[in-house]
């Protein structure tokens, strides 16, 4: 009777394994596999007169690694470790997951202009992409001046197309912005295609918002860089 009851642990573990292999969601898969590992460890502890410690230790090690990865996956999907300011900023990046957003922040530097600062100059290559956190930027093209609201990217078209900037963008003292080196972004994209796709979607969304606000509608979108 005891042998039959212990065997139930193996069958139950097998069921969790099956549902784990069928799962498309990584978190659900890992949770199913964790349940299966725990049941196998229970089986190895009870099936023989003495616990099968070799099997228990190896499965326990795998379970510990899997548990760590479960916390990583949860961290990628939640904002629990973000402070209020970072969470408020993340709310503006609707195309990125919390984990992708954290990774993007680590790639950049958050700065506050101490004086009137030119971010990109007309005709210059785009080596840095910016995001205006607060206040507004000043966009100048063909002697015309336009405001660029907070929550806008600067240099994204040049980054996407490889073209030089077709406008000059500056910020005044006290304006906070985030700067990403193009070389750093490209290296990160090579390692994390998902981050690349998410940021491209965010940049396209930013461009669509600018068009909806008509900032500025007279730009040639083949060469514009704001």
WOVEN-V794598 format. One record per residue. PHI is phi in degrees with one decimal (NA if undefined). OMEGA is omega in degrees with one decimal (NA if undefined). Layout:
BEGIN
phi=PHI omega=OMEGA
phi=PHI omega=OMEGA
END
This chain:
BEGIN
phi=NA omega=179.2
phi=-64.3 omega=178.6
phi=-59.7 omega=179.5
phi=-66.5 omega=-178.3
phi=-66.6 omega=177.8
phi=-69.8 omega=179.5
phi=-62.3 omega=178.0
phi=-58.7 omega=178.9
phi=-61.8 omega=179.8
phi=-66.4 omega=-180.0
phi=-64.9 omega=178.1
phi=-65.1 omega=177.4
phi=-62.0 omega=178.8
phi=-61.2 omega=178.9
phi=-62.4 omega=178.3
phi=-64.1 omega=177.1
phi=-60.2 omega=-178.9
phi=-60.6 omega=-179.5
phi=-66.4 omega=177.0
phi=-65.8 omega=179.7
phi=-67.7 omega=178.5
phi=-83.0 omega=-175.6
phi=-72.1 omega=175.2
phi=-94.2 omega=-179.5
phi=-81.7 omega=-175.2
phi=-62.0 omega=-178.2
phi=-63.6 omega=179.5
phi=-63.0 omega=178.2
phi=-60.0 omega=-177.3
phi=-66.1 omega=177.8
phi=-66.5 omega=178.2
phi=-65.1 omega=179.8
phi=-65.3 omega=177.5
phi=-63.1 omega=178.1
phi=-60.6 omega=179.4
phi=-64.0 omega=-180.0
phi=-61.3 omega=179.7
phi=-64.2 omega=178.3
phi=-67.3 omega=176.8
phi=-61.7 omega=179.1
phi=-63.4 omega=176.0
phi=-63.1 omega=178.2
phi=-63.4 omega=-179.0
phi=-65.3 omega=179.6
phi=-76.5 omega=-171.4
phi=-103.5 omega=-167.6
phi=-69.7 omega=-177.6
phi=-110.3 omega=178.7
phi=-62.0 omega=175.8
phi=-123.2 omega=-179.7
phi=-56.5 omega=177.1
phi=-85.1 omega=-170.2
phi=-65.3 omega=178.8
phi=-59.8 omega=179.9
phi=-67.7 omega=180.0
phi=-65.4 omega=-178.0
phi=-65.6 omega=-179.0
phi=-65.9 omega=178.0
phi=-69.1 omega=177.7
phi=-65.5 omega=177.2
phi=-64.0 omega=177.9
phi=-63.2 omega=178.8
phi=-64.9 omega=179.2
phi=-64.5 omega=177.4
phi=-63.9 omega=179.5
phi=-62.6 omega=179.3
phi=-63.6 omega=177.8
phi=-61.2 omega=-180.0
phi=-69.3 omega=175.4
phi=-61.9 omega=178.2
phi=-65.0 omega=177.3
phi=-63.9 omega=-179.5
phi=-62.3 omega=179.0
phi=-63.0 omega=178.3
phi=-61.5 omega=179.6
phi=-64.7 omega=-172.5
phi=-108.0 omega=-176.0
phi=-124.9 omega=179.8
phi=-108.9 omega=-171.8
phi=-60.6 omega=-177.5
phi=-92.2 omega=179.6
phi=-86.8 omega=172.2
phi=-76.1 omega=-173.6
phi=-62.2 omega=-178.4
phi=-65.5 omega=179.9
phi=-67.3 omega=178.8
phi=-64.8 omega=177.7
phi=-65.1 omega=177.5
phi=-68.0 omega=179.5
phi=-59.7 omega=-179.5
phi=-59.9 omega=179.0
phi=-88.7 omega=-179.4
phi=-111.4 omega=-172.5
phi=-67.2 omega=-178.5
phi=-89.4 omega=-177.2
phi=-107.6 omega=171.4
phi=-77.6 omega=177.4
phi=-54.6 omega=179.3
phi=-65.7 omega=177.8
phi=-63.2 omega=179.4
phi=-65.0 omega=177.1
phi=-60.1 omega=179.8
phi=-63.6 omega=179.5
phi=-65.7 omega=178.1
phi=-62.6 omega=179.6
phi=-65.5 omega=-179.7
phi=-75.6 omega=-175.3
phi=-107.6 omega=175.1
phi=-125.6 omega=-179.9
phi=-99.1 omega=-172.7
phi=-130.9 omega=174.5
phi=-124.6 omega=-177.9
phi=-66.2 omega=178.8
phi=-91.0 omega=178.4
phi=-159.2 omega=176.1
phi=-59.8 omega=-171.9
phi=-126.2 omega=175.4
phi=-86.9 omega=-179.7
phi=-87.0 omega=176.4
phi=-134.4 omega=-179.1
phi=-116.3 omega=-179.5
phi=-56.3 omega=179.0
phi=87.8 omega=-179.0
phi=-89.6 omega=177.5
phi=-66.4 omega=179.2
phi=-88.0 omega=177.9
phi=-107.5 omega=-178.6
phi=-139.8 omega=174.2
phi=-105.5 omega=-175.6
phi=-120.7 omega=172.1
phi=-132.1 omega=-178.4
phi=-83.2 omega=-176.3
phi=-83.4 omega=-180.0
phi=-140.5 omega=-175.1
phi=58.4 omega=179.9
phi=-143.2 omega=177.2
phi=-100.8 omega=179.8
phi=-117.6 omega=-179.1
phi=-103.4 omega=179.9
phi=-121.5 omega=177.9
phi=-144.1 omega=178.7
phi=51.7 omega=177.1
phi=66.1 omega=175.1
phi=-106.8 omega=-175.1
phi=-115.5 omega=179.5
phi=-133.4 omega=173.9
phi=-79.4 omega=177.0
phi=-122.8 omega=-171.2
phi=-66.5 omega=171.3
phi=-58.7 omega=-176.8
phi=90.4 omega=-179.5
phi=-111.0 omega=171.8
phi=-86.6 omega=176.3
phi=-128.2 omega=178.4
phi=90.3 omega=-173.4
phi=-72.3 omega=-179.1
phi=-69.3 omega=175.9
phi=-62.3 omega=177.2
phi=-64.1 omega=-177.2
phi=-75.2 omega=-173.3
phi=-103.8 omega=-175.8
phi=79.0 omega=179.4
phi=-86.7 omega=174.8
phi=-71.5 omega=-179.8
phi=-66.6 omega=178.0
phi=-103.3 omega=177.7
phi=-150.6 omega=175.4
phi=-102.3 omega=179.3
phi=-124.7 omega=-179.1
phi=-132.1 omega=175.4
phi=-127.3 omega=179.2
phi=-92.1 omega=179.6
phi=-56.0 omega=178.9
phi=92.4 omega=178.9
phi=-78.3 omega=178.8
phi=-96.7 omega=-179.9
phi=-149.6 omega=175.7
phi=-112.7 omega=-178.7
phi=-120.4 omega=175.8
phi=-122.2 omega=173.3
phi=-70.6 omega=-179.4
phi=-58.4 omega=180.0
phi=-62.4 omega=178.7
phi=-66.9 omega=179.2
phi=-63.5 omega=-178.8
phi=-64.0 omega=177.1
phi=-64.9 omega=179.5
phi=-66.5 omega=179.8
phi=-64.5 omega=179.3
phi=-63.9 omega=-179.5
phi=-88.9 omega=-173.8
phi=-135.2 omega=179.5
phi=-58.0 omega=179.1
phi=-62.7 omega=177.5
phi=-64.7 omega=178.6
phi=-58.7 omega=-178.4
phi=-62.6 omega=-179.2
phi=-67.0 omega=-179.4
phi=-69.0 omega=176.8
phi=-60.8 omega=176.8
phi=-63.0 omega=178.5
phi=-65.1 omega=179.4
phi=-65.3 omega=177.1
phi=-64.5 omega=177.4
phi=-65.0 omega=177.9
phi=-63.0 omega=179.6
phi=-63.7 omega=178.6
phi=-62.6 omega=178.0
phi=-64.6 omega=178.0
phi=-62.9 omega=178.4
phi=-63.8 omega=179.5
phi=-63.8 omega=178.7
phi=-87.3 omega=-179.3
phi=59.8 omega=-179.3
phi=-122.3 omega=-27.9
phi=-98.9 omega=-173.6
phi=-68.6 omega=-176.8
phi=-81.6 omega=-179.2
phi=-68.7 omega=167.7
phi=-80.9 omega=-171.0
phi=-69.3 omega=175.4
phi=-78.3 omega=-176.5
phi=-125.1 omega=-176.4
phi=-66.0 omega=176.7
phi=-147.6 omega=-179.2
phi=-123.2 omega=NA
END
